[in-house]
Amino acid sequence: MKVEMMQLKKYPKQYARTKLKLGKNKFCVGWIGRVTEVKNPWLFVNISKKLPKIEFVIAGGGNLFDE
């Protein structure tokens, strides 16, 4: 199995929060990965609905990403 590695750019925290339209002082939870049935993204979404004071961000792709 071949794994492709890449160097990610580092950005200041406030720049990233502004770019993602996140609150300046809000707690943020992120999920980076495939958004498919086997990963159960609905659990992440349902938890986010129960915790409105916390910001949730999903990054990645997959057949459920647009749902």
Summary of the structure (lengths in Angstrom):
residues: 67
radius of gyration: 14.2
end to end distance: 30.6
largest distance: 41.4
contacts: 115
relative contact order: 0.22
helix: 30%
strand: 21%
